[in-house]
Amino acid sequence: MTKLLQSFAWLINLIKPPRIFSWQTVILISIFFWVISFLVGLGCDNLRLQNIFSSLGCLAVIFGVGWFSLENPIIVQGFSLSTWIWVELVCLFVASWWLDIAPFIWMIWPALSAIFAAWPEFFAVQKKIKNLVNEQRFKLLIWILSHLIISCWIQFSLIIQDWVLQYPSLLADNLSQSDFIVKIQPFSRPISGGERVFNAMERQLKIQIDGKLWVVVESWLKNTNQREKLLTEAKKEISGVAEKHLWNFRTEITAQKTGYNLLMIAEWQGPSYNPQGYFLKKVCQVNAVTRQPTPVKAKLRRERKNNNARVATTPQVIITAKPVKVAKIECQSVTKQIIEQNQLKNSPKL
């Protein structure tokens, strides 16, 4: 126990209050509030009371850090970086309580930090405006404008992030010509909305017609209403994003020697690196294959004579049915095709 206390002696000396009215006292009060919040969570499981004590602890930390930064400022090039830390803690607290305005809070964080850091340069202790020389004015101007640029970049990144959430197909496009976005290759390839719908249609096809009798499957494929119902069900994959209105889908059935080809087409009408746009295609081959039925064992009742008496016997007999034709589905991978200028007039209205 003594060795444990000695290893944390520096921390104890740091937060040990030299007097009652000090920033160390405020930090200890915040620790007290967090301990109470933890005990409330274990005891009565009152989430509202637990959040109240936790918030009081956070406010005490913010006040303590601000007090510490006033007594021990971190100065770089004549400006205090402690303001950055203090304003960031305030923004964290506000954003945790009001999630709706959290993006706005993070956007104004650098600008607020610059204003609070530059405030002492403009006003004296008597709250009078200082007369700054040209060099000081230029320095303050660069300081504030640089932070405003950082705020603009944060806002721009938040806009891009919102676009990616609402239009995930943008990530699947070619971004090599972008001056602002660098796409880092993730562990999994980005999937566009059209490809997600195709994958959903493939899963539904295998559930509904794969391995079923060929007569039933052939009738199903020729029924336009069944294909429309399949497409409507698959579109639910992108129903929660804004780009659902930028995709046009259709299906086509063509007869082949051994079956049918189901062609899925999706045209993207949103922004793209190619001005003419592009469309996706996927082909699923539905072929008729012959399947040998599984032999069935049956018991037949027979009678035989034994010592002039009839004895009933039930020998096992294997019964085989005739071969039947069933459907087998094989789907190819999705292909992407750029719409050429001479194809615009003849391109399908999807």
VEXPATI-37724 format. One line per field, with one value per atom (N, C-alpha, C): atom name; x, y, z. Coordinates in steps of 0.2 Angstrom, whole numbers. Example, Ala and Ser with C-alpha at 12.3 -4.5 7.8 and 13.67 -1.06 7.14 Angstrom:
2
tipa: [N CA C N CA C]
px: [66 62 66 64 68 64]
py: [-28 -22 -16 -11 -5 0]
pz: [39 39 39 35 36 39]
// end
This chain:
350
tipa: [N CA C N CA C N CA C N CA C N CA C N CA C N CA C N CA C N CA C N CA C N CA C N CA C N CA C N CA C N CA C N CA C N CA C N CA C N CA C N CA C N CA C N CA C N CA C N CA C N CA C N CA C N CA C N CA C N CA C N CA C N CA C N CA C N CA C N CA C N CA C N CA C N CA C N CA C N CA C N CA C N CA C N CA C N CA C N CA C N CA C N CA C N CA C N CA C N CA C N CA C N CA C N CA C N CA C N CA C N CA C N CA C N CA C N CA C N CA C N CA C N CA C N CA C N CA C N CA C N CA C N CA C N CA C N CA C N CA C N CA C N CA C N CA C N CA C N CA C N CA C N CA C N CA C N CA C N CA C N CA C N CA C N CA C N CA C N CA C N CA C N CA C N CA C N CA C N CA C N CA C N CA C N CA C N CA C N CA C N CA C N CA C N CA C N CA C N CA C N CA C N CA C N CA C N CA C N CA C N CA C N CA C N CA C N CA C N CA C N CA C N CA C N CA C N CA C N CA C N CA C N CA C N CA C N CA C N CA C N CA C N CA C N CA C N CA C N CA C N CA C N CA C N CA C N CA C N CA C N CA C N CA C N CA C N CA C N CA C N CA C N CA C N CA C N CA C N CA C N CA C N CA C N CA C N CA C N CA C N CA C N CA C N CA C N CA C N CA C N CA C N CA C N CA C N CA C N CA C N CA C N CA C N CA C N CA C N CA C N CA C N CA C N CA C N CA C N CA C N CA C N CA C N CA C N CA C N CA C N CA C N CA C N CA C N CA C N CA C N CA C N CA C N CA C N CA C N CA C N CA C N CA C N CA C N CA C N CA C N CA C N CA C N CA C N CA C N CA C N CA C N CA C N CA C N CA C N CA C N CA C N CA C N CA C N CA C N CA C N CA C N CA C N CA C N CA C N CA C N CA C N CA C N CA C N CA C N CA C N CA C N CA C N CA C N CA C N CA C N CA C N CA C N CA C N CA C N CA C N CA C N CA C N CA C N CA C N CA C N CA C N CA C N CA C N CA C N CA C N CA C N CA C N CA C N CA C N CA C N CA C N CA C N CA C N CA C N CA C N CA C N CA C N CA C N CA C N CA C N CA C N CA C N CA C N CA C N CA C N CA C N CA C N CA C N CA C N CA C N CA C N CA C N CA C N CA C N CA C N CA C N CA C N CA C N CA C N CA C N CA C N CA C N CA C N CA C N CA C N CA C N CA C N CA C N CA C N CA C N CA C N CA C N CA C N CA C N CA C N CA C N CA C N CA C N CA C N CA C N CA C N CA C N CA C N CA C N CA C N CA C N CA C N CA C N CA C N CA C N CA C N CA C N CA C N CA C N CA C N CA C N CA C N CA C N CA C N CA C N CA C N CA C N CA C N CA C N CA C N CA C N CA C N CA C N CA C N CA C N CA C N CA C N CA C N CA C N CA C N CA C N CA C N CA C N CA C N CA C N CA C N CA C N CA C N CA C N CA C N CA C N CA C N CA C N CA C N CA C N CA C N CA C N CA C N CA C N CA C N CA C N CA C N CA C N CA C N CA C N CA C N CA C N CA C N CA C N CA C N CA C]
px: [4 0 4 10 14 18 20 23 18 11 6 5 5 5 11 17 23 23 20 20 15 10 5 6 12 14 13 16 16 9 4 -3 -6 -4 -7 -5 2 4 2 0 -3 -10 -14 -21 -22 -17 -18 -19 -24 -25 -21 -17 -13 -17 -23 -28 -35 -40 -47 -49 -48 -50 -45 -45 -40 -43 -39 -42 -42 -37 -37 -43 -46 -52 -58 -58 -63 -63 -56 -55 -57 -56 -58 -66 -69 -76 -79 -76 -78 -78 -72 -71 -76 -78 -83 -90 -92 -98 -98 -93 -92 -93 -90 -91 -98 -101 -108 -113 -111 -115 -114 -108 -107 -111 -111 -114 -122 -124 -131 -133 -129 -130 -130 -126 -126 -132 -134 -139 -146 -148 -155 -157 -152 -153 -157 -156 -160 -155 -157 -153 -153 -159 -159 -155 -155 -151 -144 -142 -135 -133 -137 -134 -133 -137 -137 -130 -128 -122 -116 -117 -111 -110 -116 -115 -112 -114 -110 -103 -101 -94 -90 -94 -91 -90 -95 -95 -89 -88 -83 -76 -75 -69 -68 -73 -72 -70 -73 -71 -64 -62 -56 -50 -51 -46 -46 -51 -51 -47 -48 -44 -37 -35 -28 -25 -28 -26 -24 -28 -26 -20 -19 -13 -7 -8 -2 -4 -3 -5 0 -2 3 3 9 10 14 11 15 14 20 20 16 16 12 5 2 -5 -5 -11 -12 -15 -12 -16 -21 -20 -25 -32 -33 -39 -42 -38 -41 -44 -40 -42 -48 -49 -54 -61 -60 -66 -68 -63 -65 -69 -67 -71 -78 -79 -85 -90 -86 -90 -92 -88 -89 -95 -96 -101 -108 -108 -114 -116 -111 -113 -116 -114 -116 -123 -125 -132 -137 -135 -139 -136 -138 -135 -137 -143 -145 -140 -137 -133 -126 -124 -117 -113 -115 -111 -109 -114 -113 -108 -108 -104 -96 -95 -89 -86 -91 -89 -86 -89 -87 -82 -80 -75 -68 -65 -59 -60 -65 -66 -67 -71 -72 -65 -61 -54 -50 -50 -46 -49 -55 -58 -56 -57 -55 -48 -43 -36 -34 -37 -35 -38 -43 -47 -42 -37 -33 -29 -28 -23 -27 -34 -38 -40 -40 -43 -38 -37 -33 -37 -33 -36 -42 -42 -47 -53 -53 -58 -58 -52 -51 -48 -50 -47 -40 -35 -28 -27 -22 -19 -14 -15 -11 -7 0 4 2 5 3 5 11 13 9 6 2 -5 -7 -14 -13 -8 -7 -6 -3 -2 -9 -13 -20 -24 -24 -28 -26 -20 -18 -21 -20 -22 -30 -34 -41 -43 -40 -42 -40 -35 -32 -37 -40 -45 -52 -53 -59 -59 -53 -52 -53 -50 -51 -58 -62 -69 -73 -71 -74 -72 -66 -64 -68 -69 -73 -80 -83 -90 -90 -85 -85 -84 -80 -80 -87 -90 -97 -102 -101 -106 -104 -98 -96 -98 -98 -100 -107 -111 -118 -120 -116 -118 -116 -111 -109 -115 -117 -123 -129 -131 -137 -136 -130 -129 -123 -123 -118 -115 -118 -116 -110 -110 -104 -97 -97 -91 -89 -94 -92 -90 -91 -89 -81 -79 -72 -71 -67 -65 -58 -55 -48 -46 -52 -51 -53 -55 -57 -51 -52 -47 -47 -52 -53 -54 -56 -57 -52 -49 -45 -48 -50 -53 -48 -48 -43 -47 -43 -46 -47 -54 -56 -55 -57 -56 -61 -67 -72 -73 -75 -76 -83 -83 -89 -95 -101 -106 -111 -113 -118 -125 -129 -136 -139 -137 -140 -138 -131 -129 -132 -134 -137 -144 -147 -154 -153 -148 -147 -146 -142 -140 -146 -151 -157 -162 -162 -166 -163 -156 -153 -155 -155 -157 -164 -169 -176 -177 -173 -174 -173 -167 -165 -170 -173 -178 -185 -187 -193 -193 -188 -189 -183 -177 -172 -174 -173 -175 -182 -186 -193 -195 -201 -203 -202 -200 -198 -205 -210 -217 -219 -218 -220 -215 -209 -204 -205 -206 -207 -213 -218 -224 -223 -219 -217 -213 -208 -204 -207 -212 -216 -221 -222 -227 -224 -226 -223 -224 -230 -232 -227 -225 -221 -214 -212 -205 -205 -211 -212 -212 -216 -216 -209 -205 -198 -194 -195 -191 -193 -199 -202 -199 -199 -197 -189 -185 -178 -176 -181 -179 -179 -182 -182 -175 -170 -163 -160 -163 -161 -166 -171 -177 -175 -170 -168 -163 -161 -157 -160 -157 -160 -159 -154 -152 -157 -162 -167 -171 -171 -175 -170 -164 -159 -158 -161 -160 -166 -166 -171 -169 -174 -173 -178 -176 -180 -177 -182 -179 -182 -178 -180 -179 -183 -183 -181 -176 -175 -174 -177 -177 -170 -168 -161 -163 -158 -159 -161 -157 -158 -163 -165 -169 -170 -169 -170 -165 -164 -159 -163 -162 -166 -160 -162 -157 -160 -155 -157 -153 -156 -153 -155 -150 -151 -147 -150 -147 -146 -140 -139 -140 -144 -146 -143 -139 -136 -129 -126 -119 -114 -110 -105 -99 -93 -87 -88 -92 -94 -100 -100 -106 -112 -111 -117 -120 -116 -118 -117 -120 -118 -124 -124 -129 -126 -129 -126 -131 -128 -131 -129 -134 -133 -137 -134 -138 -138 -144 -145 -148 -145 -147 -151 -157 -162 -162 -159 -159 -163 -166 -169 -165 -164 -160 -164 -162 -166 -163 -168 -166 -169 -165 -167 -170 -176 -179 -176 -177 -174 -178 -175 -179 -182 -188 -193 -194 -192 -193 -201 -204 -211 -212 -217 -218 -225 -224 -230 -232 -238 -241 -242 -239 -240 -242 -244 -246 -243 -240 -237 -240 -240 -242 -236 -238 -233 -236 -235 -238 -245 -247 -255 -258 -254 -257 -255 -259 -257 -254 -247 -244 -243 -244 -243 -236 -233 -226 -227 -222 -221 -214 -212 -205 -205 -199 -197 -196 -199 -198 -196 -191 -189 -193 -196 -200 -196 -195 -192 -197 -197 -202 -198 -201 -198 -194 -189 -185 -189 -188 -192 -187 -190 -186 -187 -181 -182 -177 -178 -174 -168 -163 -156 -154 -152 -151 -143 -140 -133 -133 -130 -130 -123 -122 -115 -114 -108 -106 -109 -110 -112 -107 -109 -105 -107 -102 -104 -102 -107 -106 -107 -102 -103 -107 -112 -116 -112 -111 -108 -112 -109 -113 -118 -116 -121 -126 -125 -130 -136 -135 -140 -147 -148 -154 -157 -153 -155 -155 -153 -152 -159 -160 -167 -169 -175 -179 -181 -176 -177 -181]
py: [-6 0 6 6 12 13 7 8 11 9 12 19 21 28 32 29 33 34 29 29 35 36 42 48 48 54 61 61 67 69 64 66 69 66 68 75 76 83 88 86 91 93 88 90 92 91 93 101 103 110 114 119 123 127 129 133 130 132 130 133 139 143 142 136 135 130 130 126 118 116 109 107 112 111 109 113 112 105 103 97 91 92 87 87 92 92 89 90 86 78 76 69 67 71 69 68 73 72 66 64 58 52 52 46 45 51 50 48 50 48 40 38 31 27 29 26 26 31 32 27 26 21 14 12 6 4 10 9 9 15 16 16 16 15 21 27 33 37 36 39 46 49 57 59 57 59 58 52 51 56 58 63 70 71 78 78 73 73 72 69 68 75 79 85 90 90 94 93 87 85 88 88 90 98 101 109 111 107 108 107 102 101 107 109 115 121 122 128 127 121 120 121 118 119 126 130 137 141 139 142 141 134 132 136 137 140 147 150 157 158 153 153 150 146 143 142 148 148 145 141 138 143 147 152 150 151 149 155 158 164 170 170 176 175 169 167 161 161 156 150 144 138 135 137 135 137 142 144 139 136 131 125 123 117 119 125 127 127 131 131 125 120 113 110 110 107 110 116 119 117 116 114 107 103 96 95 99 99 101 106 109 104 101 96 90 88 82 82 88 90 91 95 97 94 88 85 88 91 94 100 104 109 107 101 99 100 99 102 109 113 120 122 119 120 118 113 111 116 118 123 130 132 139 138 132 131 134 134 137 145 147 155 157 154 156 155 150 150 156 158 164 170 171 177 178 172 172 173 170 171 178 181 188 193 192 197 201 198 202 207 205 210 216 216 222 226 223 227 226 232 232 230 230 228 232 239 243 243 238 237 243 246 251 248 250 247 250 245 246 249 253 256 252 248 243 246 244 246 241 243 240 232 231 224 220 222 219 218 223 222 217 217 212 205 204 198 195 199 197 196 200 198 191 190 183 178 179 174 172 178 177 174 176 174 167 165 158 153 155 151 151 156 156 152 151 146 139 138 131 130 135 134 132 136 134 127 125 118 113 114 110 109 115 115 112 112 109 101 99 92 89 93 91 90 95 95 88 87 81 75 75 69 68 73 73 70 73 70 63 60 53 49 52 48 47 53 53 51 51 49 44 38 34 32 32 31 35 41 45 42 38 35 30 27 21 24 31 34 35 38 39 46 47 53 55 52 54 61 64 71 76 74 79 83 89 93 94 91 91 85 80 73 68 65 59 53 48 42 37 36 30 24 19 12 9 8 4 -3 -7 -14 -17 -14 -16 -11 -13 -9 -5 1 5 2 1 -1 4 5 10 8 13 11 6 7 3 -5 -5 -12 -15 -11 -14 -17 -13 -16 -22 -22 -28 -34 -33 -39 -41 -36 -38 -42 -40 -44 -51 -52 -58 -63 -60 -64 -66 -62 -63 -68 -68 -73 -80 -80 -87 -90 -86 -88 -90 -86 -87 -93 -93 -97 -102 -102 -106 -113 -118 -125 -127 -122 -123 -127 -129 -132 -128 -130 -125 -123 -126 -124 -118 -118 -113 -107 -108 -103 -99 -103 -100 -95 -97 -93 -87 -87 -82 -77 -79 -74 -70 -73 -70 -65 -65 -61 -54 -49 -42 -40 -42 -39 -42 -49 -52 -49 -47 -43 -36 -33 -26 -27 -32 -33 -35 -39 -40 -34 -29 -23 -19 -18 -14 -16 -22 -25 -24 -24 -23 -16 -11 -4 -2 -6 -4 -4 -7 -6 1 5 12 17 15 19 24 23 28 33 33 39 43 49 54 52 48 46 41 39 34 37 44 47 48 47 48 41 36 29 28 25 23 16 11 4 1 -4 -8 -15 -20 -27 -29 -33 -36 -44 -47 -55 -56 -60 -63 -70 -73 -81 -83 -89 -92 -99 -103 -110 -114 -113 -117 -114 -108 -104 -97 -93 -86 -82 -75 -71 -65 -64 -58 -52 -47 -41 -36 -34 -28 -22 -17 -10 -5 -1 5 11 16 22 27 30 35 42 46 52 58 56 61 63 67 70 64 65 60 64 60 63 64 59 59 63 69 73 69 64 60 55 54 49 42 37 30 26 19 15 8 4 -2 -8 -13 -19 -25 -30 -36 -41 -47 -52 -58 -61 -67 -72 -78 -83 -88 -89 -94 -100 -105 -111 -117 -121 -127 -133 -136 -142 -148 -154 -160 -162 -164 -166 -173 -177 -184 -184 -186 -186 -191 -190 -195 -201 -207 -213 -214 -216 -217 -224 -226 -233 -234 -239 -240 -247 -249 -256 -258 -263 -266 -273 -273 -279 -285 -290 -296 -302 -308 -314 -320 -324 -330 -336 -342 -348 -351 -353 -356 -362 -368 -374 -374 -372 -372 -366 -362 -356 -349 -344 -338 -334 -331 -327 -320 -315 -308 -306 -303 -300 -293 -289 -282 -280 -282 -281 -273 -271 -264 -264 -259 -258 -251 -250 -243 -241 -235 -232 -226 -225 -220 -216 -209 -205 -203 -200 -198 -192 -190 -184 -178 -173 -166 -161 -156 -150 -144 -142 -136 -131 -125 -119 -118 -116 -115 -108 -104 -97 -96 -92 -90 -83 -79 -71 -69 -65 -62 -56 -53 -48 -41 -36 -30 -26 -24 -20 -13 -9 -1 1 5 7 15 18 25 27 31 33 38 36 40 45 50 56 54 49 47 42 40 35 39 45 49 48 49 49 42 37 30 26 30 27 25 20 18 23 24 28 24 24 19 22]
pz: [0 0 0 4 4 -3 -6 -13 -18 -17 -22 -21 -14 -13 -15 -15 -17 -25 -28 -36 -38 -34 -36 -32 -29 -24 -28 -35 -39 -40 -41 -43 -37 -31 -25 -23 -24 -23 -28 -34 -39 -37 -35 -33 -26 -22 -15 -14 -12 -12 -7 -9 -5 0 -2 2 0 3 2 -5 -6 -12 -17 -21 -26 -32 -37 -43 -41 -36 -34 -30 -26 -23 -27 -33 -38 -41 -43 -46 -41 -35 -30 -29 -30 -29 -35 -41 -47 -46 -44 -42 -37 -32 -28 -31 -36 -39 -44 -47 -51 -47 -41 -37 -34 -33 -31 -37 -43 -49 -50 -49 -50 -44 -38 -33 -34 -37 -38 -44 -49 -54 -51 -46 -44 -39 -35 -30 -32 -34 -35 -43 -47 -54 -57 -54 -56 -61 -68 -73 -73 -71 -71 -65 -59 -54 -56 -59 -60 -65 -70 -75 -72 -67 -64 -60 -56 -53 -58 -63 -68 -71 -73 -76 -71 -65 -60 -59 -60 -60 -66 -72 -78 -78 -75 -74 -69 -64 -59 -63 -67 -71 -75 -79 -83 -80 -74 -70 -67 -65 -62 -67 -73 -79 -81 -81 -83 -77 -71 -66 -66 -68 -68 -74 -80 -86 -84 -80 -78 -74 -70 -65 -69 -73 -77 -84 -88 -95 -99 -104 -109 -115 -115 -120 -126 -132 -138 -143 -145 -149 -146 -140 -137 -136 -137 -136 -132 -128 -123 -126 -126 -129 -124 -118 -112 -114 -118 -120 -125 -129 -133 -129 -124 -120 -116 -113 -109 -114 -119 -124 -127 -128 -130 -125 -119 -113 -113 -114 -114 -120 -126 -131 -131 -128 -127 -122 -117 -112 -115 -119 -122 -128 -132 -137 -134 -128 -126 -123 -122 -119 -125 -130 -135 -142 -143 -149 -156 -156 -162 -164 -160 -162 -161 -160 -159 -165 -171 -177 -177 -175 -175 -169 -164 -158 -160 -164 -166 -171 -175 -180 -177 -172 -169 -164 -162 -157 -159 -165 -166 -166 -168 -168 -161 -157 -150 -146 -148 -145 -146 -153 -155 -152 -151 -148 -141 -137 -130 -129 -133 -133 -134 -139 -141 -137 -133 -129 -125 -121 -117 -121 -127 -132 -134 -133 -135 -130 -124 -118 -112 -109 -103 -97 -91 -85 -83 -85 -83 -88 -93 -98 -103 -104 -109 -115 -121 -127 -128 -129 -130 -137 -137 -143 -146 -151 -154 -159 -160 -165 -171 -177 -183 -183 -180 -180 -175 -170 -165 -169 -172 -176 -181 -185 -190 -187 -182 -178 -176 -173 -171 -177 -182 -188 -191 -191 -194 -189 -183 -178 -178 -179 -179 -186 -191 -198 -199 -196 -197 -193 -187 -184 -187 -191 -195 -201 -203 -209 -206 -200 -197 -196 -194 -193 -200 -205 -211 -214 -213 -215 -210 -204 -200 -203 -204 -207 -214 -218 -224 -223 -219 -217 -215 -210 -208 -214 -219 -224 -228 -230 -233 -230 -223 -219 -220 -220 -221 -228 -233 -240 -240 -237 -237 -234 -229 -225 -229 -232 -236 -243 -246 -253 -253 -250 -250 -256 -262 -269 -271 -268 -269 -268 -262 -261 -266 -269 -274 -280 -281 -287 -288 -293 -294 -291 -286 -283 -284 -289 -290 -293 -296 -298 -293 -287 -282 -279 -278 -275 -268 -265 -257 -254 -257 -254 -256 -251 -253 -250 -254 -252 -250 -243 -241 -241 -244 -246 -239 -238 -232 -232 -227 -227 -232 -233 -237 -243 -249 -254 -253 -255 -254 -259 -257 -261 -262 -269 -270 -269 -269 -267 -273 -279 -284 -283 -281 -280 -274 -269 -263 -265 -269 -272 -276 -280 -284 -279 -274 -270 -266 -264 -261 -266 -272 -277 -278 -278 -279 -273 -267 -261 -262 -263 -264 -270 -275 -281 -278 -275 -273 -267 -264 -259 -262 -267 -270 -276 -280 -286 -286 -283 -283 -281 -285 -283 -284 -286 -287 -294 -295 -301 -307 -312 -318 -321 -321 -323 -319 -313 -308 -309 -310 -311 -317 -322 -329 -329 -326 -325 -321 -316 -311 -315 -319 -323 -328 -331 -336 -333 -327 -324 -322 -325 -324 -317 -314 -307 -302 -303 -298 -298 -304 -304 -301 -302 -299 -292 -289 -282 -279 -283 -281 -280 -285 -286 -280 -279 -273 -267 -265 -259 -258 -264 -264 -263 -265 -264 -257 -252 -245 -242 -246 -244 -244 -248 -248 -246 -243 -241 -236 -232 -227 -229 -235 -237 -242 -243 -248 -255 -256 -263 -267 -263 -266 -272 -272 -277 -283 -283 -288 -292 -290 -294 -298 -304 -308 -310 -308 -309 -314 -317 -321 -322 -324 -326 -332 -336 -342 -342 -346 -346 -354 -355 -362 -361 -366 -367 -369 -367 -369 -370 -373 -374 -368 -363 -357 -352 -353 -348 -350 -345 -346 -342 -345 -342 -339 -332 -329 -328 -332 -332 -328 -323 -318 -321 -321 -323 -318 -316 -312 -314 -316 -318 -313 -312 -307 -310 -307 -309 -305 -300 -296 -298 -294 -296 -297 -302 -304 -307 -307 -310 -318 -321 -328 -329 -333 -334 -337 -341 -344 -339 -333 -328 -330 -327 -328 -325 -327 -325 -323 -319 -317 -320 -321 -324 -320 -319 -316 -320 -321 -325 -321 -320 -316 -321 -322 -327 -323 -325 -322 -327 -326 -330 -328 -332 -330 -330 -324 -323 -321 -323 -321 -315 -310 -304 -303 -300 -299 -292 -291 -285 -280 -274 -269 -268 -269 -268 -261 -261 -255 -254 -248 -245 -243 -245 -243 -241 -237 -235 -238 -241 -245 -241 -240 -236 -241 -239 -244 -239 -242 -239 -242 -238 -241 -237 -240 -237 -233 -227 -222 -218 -220 -217 -218 -224 -226 -222 -220 -217 -220 -220 -223 -218 -220 -215 -218 -215 -218 -217 -222 -222 -225 -223 -225 -227 -233 -235 -237 -237 -239 -246 -250 -257 -259 -263 -265 -271 -270 -275 -278 -284 -287 -292 -291 -296 -302 -307 -313 -312 -315 -315 -316 -312 -313 -315 -318 -320 -315 -312 -307 -309 -306 -308 -304 -307 -304 -306 -301 -302 -301 -306 -306 -308 -303 -304 -305 -310 -311 -307 -307 -303 -306 -303 -305 -310 -315 -320 -320 -321 -322 -329 -332 -338 -339 -341 -342 -348 -348 -353 -358 -364 -369 -372 -375 -377 -383 -387 -392 -390 -383 -381 -377 -376 -372 -375 -382 -385 -384 -385 -385 -378 -373 -367 -364 -361 -358 -353 -353 -348 -342 -337 -332 -326]
// end
